[in-house]
Amino acid sequence: MSFIGLDLGTSSLKAVLLSDDETLLAEHSVPLTVTRAQDGWSEQDPDSWCEAATQALRALASKADCSAVQGMGLAGHMHGATLIGADDRPLRPCMLWNDTRSHAEAAEMDVTALFRDTTGNIVFPGFTAPKVEWVRRHEPGVFDQIAKILLPKDYLRLFLTGEHVSEMSDAAGTAWLDTGARDWSDALLAHAGLARAQMPDLVEGSAPSGRLRADLAADIGLPQMVVAGGAGDNAAAGIGAGVVRDGSAFVSLGTSGVLFAANDGYRPDPATAVHTFCHAVPQTWHQMGVILAATDALNWLSNLTGQPAAVLTRDLGEVQAPGKTLFLPYLGGERTPHNNAAVRGQFLNLEHATDATEAARAVLQGVSFAFADCHDALAATGTRISRALALGGGAKSAHWLDMLACTLGIELDVPQAGDFGAALGAARLGRMASTGAGAEIATQPPIAKTVSPDPRLADAMAQGHARYRHAYRVLKDL
């Protein structure tokens, strides 16, 4: 037996083919393009996802024997508003997770108690509901033609299976789901001028959602396999990393940053700006602190200085107490804990002696302080994290991991070489849906090393974090 995982990312679609023992048999990635017609806008052509998936699946079929594939799982970037008409064609480009044009609509929704009470979350500008409200106000002709509203990976599912289906973890990021009940809220839909008939059916992420279309399977050279409900990208990463049991956690140093904790109960606390969503397997939930610029902040500095990130960080040496220079990594606003789409990044206390290396140190520390804000916000909900898996491209930096462990005051477990992200999680969900396997197959990866905080730096890191929080309070309105 073998299984396929498709991960629809913002910049690329990745496909993996895994054997029953999770040996990687083949993989392929196809780049994707984002358009930004105006400041704060971020859009993608939904048909580009279908073209990319077709290319990726053809590549898998050409690289390995796919005759024994039993199941496929889908993962994807969350919150995107993919509006389709009665002919199942997109009515406009998809507004992506990092599109913040609907900040006014989100603020109006968030002061309506029904939203926080039902969804367990603040209505963030990136969520689906305020985007659709923006369309209702600014593109009424499009709004009136909406037959279905699909999340990005679920539009890809429509192409693959012909079914209008979503699942709990992704649906929880729309601001229309009753997250505790794991069902659409008719009251919230009515508030938006929508009906349940315009929403996809819901299944659990580990349940079947349909089968690969016979014509598409024959054209590509694949069996007509079961397609699982799948998951939003972070929940899929949780399945891939084995972060399912209550109290397990991971920290992801990707383009954005995520501190993710699995829960066996529903524990919302919207005031903290912590995301409380359904997990991808039944009767589980998860919480996330989300920062919008993690490695993206270092890449920004790299572009500014003309020096590769590896060069900027190679001479940092051992982790030391925070210096005078502070960096606030809010290049495009921030989610946890501030819920502030308008705030922007800041360098503070620059002086003649500040060189590119010191600036890089401040950037890594600023992102680490942003994670510390998330850690504190999760603790305020009752979710306490003492150790976490370290994932993402930034986790390849030993210096950054040492700094992050000292700043958070927790142990970080670094997996052995391998990809334990959303594509693996999607393939695992495909296996669950096609074989009836349960969450027990979502095991954690072998650990190469554990990074422990240096207790000698605890006080200095706490003082640096306090300065960072004060700087935000002073500068947020500038």
N, C-alpha and C positions, 0 to 999 in steps of 0.2 A: 504494500500500500504506500501511497505517497499523497502529499497535500500541497496546495498552492496558497500562498498569502500575497495579496495585493495591498500595497500601502500607497494611497493617493496623498502625496505630500504637496506643499505649496510650490516647490521648485522642481519636483520630479515625481514620477510614479515608479515605484519599485515592485518587482515581482520576484518571489522566491519559490523554489520547488524543494520540498523537504521529504526525506524518507520517513518511515514509521518511527525510526529511532532519532529523528531530527538531524540527520546528516544533510548538509546542504548539497543538493544534486545539481542545481543550476540557479542563476539569478540574472536579472537584467533590469536596467533603469532607463527611463526615457525622460528627457528634460521637458519642463513645462514653462510657460511664459506668463508673467503677471503684468497687467497694464494698469497704469496710474494716471488717468486722464486729468485729475485735479488733486490738490492737496487733501490728504485724508482718504482718498479713494483707492481701492485695491480690488481688481476684478480679473476673472478668468473666463475663457470660453469653455462651457461644459463639454462641447463636442471634442475639445482637445484631450479631455480625460479618456474618452472612448477610443480615440485614435491611439493614444499612448498605451492603453490597456491591450488593445489588439496587437500592437507592435511587441509589447512585453510578453504576452502569452505566446505569440508566434516564436519569439526568441527562445522561450523555455522549451517549446516543442521541438525546436531545431537542435537544442543543446543536449537534451536528455530524453529518455524514454518516458513518455507521459501516459502510457496506456493503463497504468495502475493507479492513476490519480482518482481519489474518491471524493474529495471535498475541497472547497475553496472558501477562504475567509476574506473579508474586506475591512480595511482600516482607512481612515481618511481624516483630513483636517476638518475641524468642527465649525459650526455656526454659520456656514455659508448659506446664502439665500438663493437657491436654484428654483426659479419660478417657471413652470411649464404650463402650456395650454392644453386644450382638449385633444390635440394631435400628438401629445407627449414630446413636443419640441420646446426648447427654451424660448422664453419671451424676451429675454435680455441677458447680458452677461451675468455670471454669478458674482455677487458681492461677497468677498472673502472675510475670514475671521478677523483680519487686521484692517478692515475697512471701517473707519470711524466717523463717516459722514452723518450717521444717525444718532449722534451724542445727545442732541436736544430731545429726540423722541424717546431715547433710553431714559433720560432724566425724568421726563413726564411719566413714563410707565412706572419707574421705581418709586415714586411717591404715592402710587396706588397700592395700598396694603395687600391687595389680592395677589399681586405678583410675588412678593417675598414670602407671604404666608403659604402660597401654593407650591412654588418652585424651590424654596429654600435658598434662593440666591438673589443677590443684587441683579438688576437688569443692566448688564454692561453694554456699552455701545457696540461691541463686537458681536453680540448675540443676534440670533436670527430675527426675533420678533421686532425689534426697533428698525431693522433694515426694511422689513416688509411694510412697516408703518411709514417709513420714508418714501417708499414706492407709492403707497396709497396717496400721500400728500403731493408728491412731485411728479409722479408718472401714473395718474389715475387710469389712463387707457390701458396700461399694462396690468394694473391691479385688477381691473374688471374682467380680464381674460384668464386669471389664474384658475387652473383646474386642480393642480397639485403643487405643494411646496415640498421640495426634497432637499436634504443635505447633500453635500458633494458626493460622498461615497455612495449615497442612495440613488443619485442620478446614474452613477456608474452601474449600480445594481440593475436599474431599469434597462439599461442597454444590454447587460449580460443575461438577464433572466426574463425581462418583460414584466416584472412585478413592481408595484409601488409599495415598498416596505422599508421601514427603518427599524432601529433597535434602541434599547433604553439609554445606553450611555451617551449616544450622539443626540438623541431627542431631548435629553436633559439640558443640553446647552442651547435650546431654542428660546426659553422663557415661556413655553406653552405647556410644559409637562408638569403634571402632579408627581413630583419626584418621589415622594413617599409611597404613593399608590402605584407608580410605574404605569401611568396611563395619561393620555391627553386630557387636558382640563377644558371642558366645554365652556366654562365661564371665561377663561382667559382667551379662548378662541373667539367667543362672542365679543369680547372687549375689542378685539382686533378686526372685527367685521368679517370673520372667517367662520367656516363650518368644519366639523369633523371630516366630512366627505372630501375636503381639500387637503387633508393630512394623509400620509402613508399609514398602512397598517403597522402595528408594532409587534416585534418578537424579541425574545431574549437574544443576546449576542451569540450564544452557543447553540441556538436553535436553527433549523433550516428556514430559509426565506424563499426558496425556489430552486430551480435547476438551470444550469447553463443552457441557453437556447440551442435547440437541435441544429439549426442552420449555422449558428456561429461556431458550435463545437466541431461540426463537420468541416467548416471552412478552415479553421485553425489547426485541426488535427488533435482534438482533445476529447475525452469521454464527456458525456452529458452529466456532469457531476453535480452534487448538492452544493449550493452556495449558502454559507452561514449568514446569520444576522450581522456578525462582525462587531465593530466597535469604533468609537471615536479614537483619534490617534493616541491620546494619552492612556485611555483605558486599554487599548490594544497593547501598548508598551508595557502596561502593568501585567497583562496576561503573558507577554513574552518574557518578562523578567521574573515571573512567579510571584508578583506582589498582589496577592489575593486575600490572604488571611489577615484578620484584624491586627493592626499594629505594624504590619510590614510596610516598607516605604522605599521609594527611590527618589533621587535628585537627578534631574536631567539638565545638563549643560549643553543645550542646543542653541539654535538661533535665538529662540526664546528660552526661558528657564521655568522649570516646574519642580515643585516639591510635592510629591504625590504620596498619599497614605490610604491604604485599604481599610474599610470598615465593615463590620458585620451587622451594623444597624444604621438607621437614618438619623444623622446628628447635624442638622443644619444650624448655621449661625450667620445669617446674611450680613450682619453689621460688621463682621471681620473682613468682608470682601473675599473670604475663602469660597471657592467653588465646591458645592456639594452636589455630586452627580451620581446616577446609578452606575454600578460597575457592569462588566460585560457578561457576568454569569449570574444566575437567579439569586435573589435575596441577598445581594451584596451591594454596597455603595462605596464611593471613594470621595476623598476630599483633596483639593489641590490649592496650593498657593502658586500663582502664576505671575511671572515678570516678563515683560515684553521684549527685553533686550538682554541676552546673556552673551554668547559668543558674538552676537551681532554688535555689541558694544566694542569688543576688541577688533572686529573687522572694520568698524567705523574708524577707529584710531589708526588702523593699518592704512586705510584709504587716505586719511588725512595726512599722515606722515610719509606715505610712499614706501613704508617698510613692511615686509611680511610679518604676520603675527608671530611666527617662530623666531624672527630676529628681535622683535620688540621684547620678547619674554625670555630669551636665552640667558641673559645675564642677571636675572632677578635674585639668584642665590637662595639662601634659606628664608623662610617666612619670618618676618619681623613685625614689630608693633606698628600700627598704622602711623604714617607720617602726617605732615601738615596738609598735604594736598588731598583734597576730597573730590570724588567724582560721583555724580548722581546719574545713573544710567537710563534716564527717562527720555530716550531719543524719540519715541513716538507715543508718549503717555505711559501710564502704568495701571495695572489691575490691582493685585494684592500688595498691600492692604489699602491703597489710596483711592482706587476707582476714579482716576483722574486722567481723562483723555487729553487734556490741554497742557498739562505740565510737560516741561522739556528738560533735557539733560543740562548739567552744569559741571564745570570745573571750578573749584574754589581753592584759594590760597596758592596760586601759581607764583613762582618767583624766578629770578635769573638762574638759579641752580636747578630748576626743574627741566630735566631732559626727557627724551622719548622713553627711556627705560623707567624713569620715575612716573611718567604719565601712564605707562602700561601697568605698573604696580597699582596705581590709584584706580585704574579701570577694573582690574581683577578684584580689588578690594571693594569697590563700589558695588559690583555685581554680587559679591559675597554678602555685603550688608543688606542688599535687597532680598537675598535668600533668607537672611536672619529675620527680616520683617515678616516673611512668609512663615517661618518657623514659629515666631511669636504668635502670629494670627491663628495658626493651627492649634497651638497650645491653648489659646483662649476658647476654642470650641470644645476642649477636653481631649483632643488628640495629641498625645505626646510621643515624640519620635526620639529614640536613643541611638538608632543606627539606620543607615539607608544604603541601598545600592547606588553606585555612582555611574551614570550612563551619559551618553552623548559625546560629541566631538571634543568639548572642553575637558572631559574627564581624562583625556590623554595627557593633559598637563599635570605632572606630579606636583609642581609648585602650586597650581590653583587648587588641587585637591587638599594639599596641606593647609592652605589658607582657609579654604571653605570648612574643613573639619574644625580648625581652631575658632573660626567665627561662629559656627553653629554650636560648637561644643558637643558634637556627636561623632561616632565612628562611621567611616565610609568604607563600604566593601567594594572592591574593584574586581569585576568579573575577569576570568581568563579571556583570552582573545576570542572574539566572536561577536555576532550581531544579535542582541537580545531585545530588539526594539519592536516596533509596531508590525513589521512584516512577519516576524516570527509569531507574534501574538495572533495575527490574522490567520496564519496557517493552523495554529493550535485550535482556534475557534472553528475552522473548517473541519478539523479532525473531530472535534466534539459533535458538531452537527451531523456529520456523516456516519459516525460509528457509535454514537451514544455515550462516548467517554465523558467524564465529568471534570470538574475543576482540578482534580488531583493531578492531571497531566501538566498543569501550569506550574512546573517546578522552577526553583531558582537556579541560576547558573553556578558552575564551580567558581570559587573565589580565588583570585591570584594573590591578593594582598588586602590587608585592612589598614586604612589610614586613621590614626588616632589623633585627637587634639592634644596640643602641647599645653599642659596646665599652667606653665609659666607665662603664657600669653593670654590667659583667660581675662584678666582684669583689663589689660590694654585693649583687647578686642571689644570688650563690653563698653569701654569708654569711647572707642572709635565709633561704635555703632550708635551710641547716644549722640555724638557730634553729628553723625549722618542724619539721624532722625530730626535733630534740631535744624539742620540746614534745609531739609525738606519743608519744615513748617514755615521757615522764614522766606524761602524762595519760591514756594509753589504758585504764588500769584503774580510773579514777575513775567 
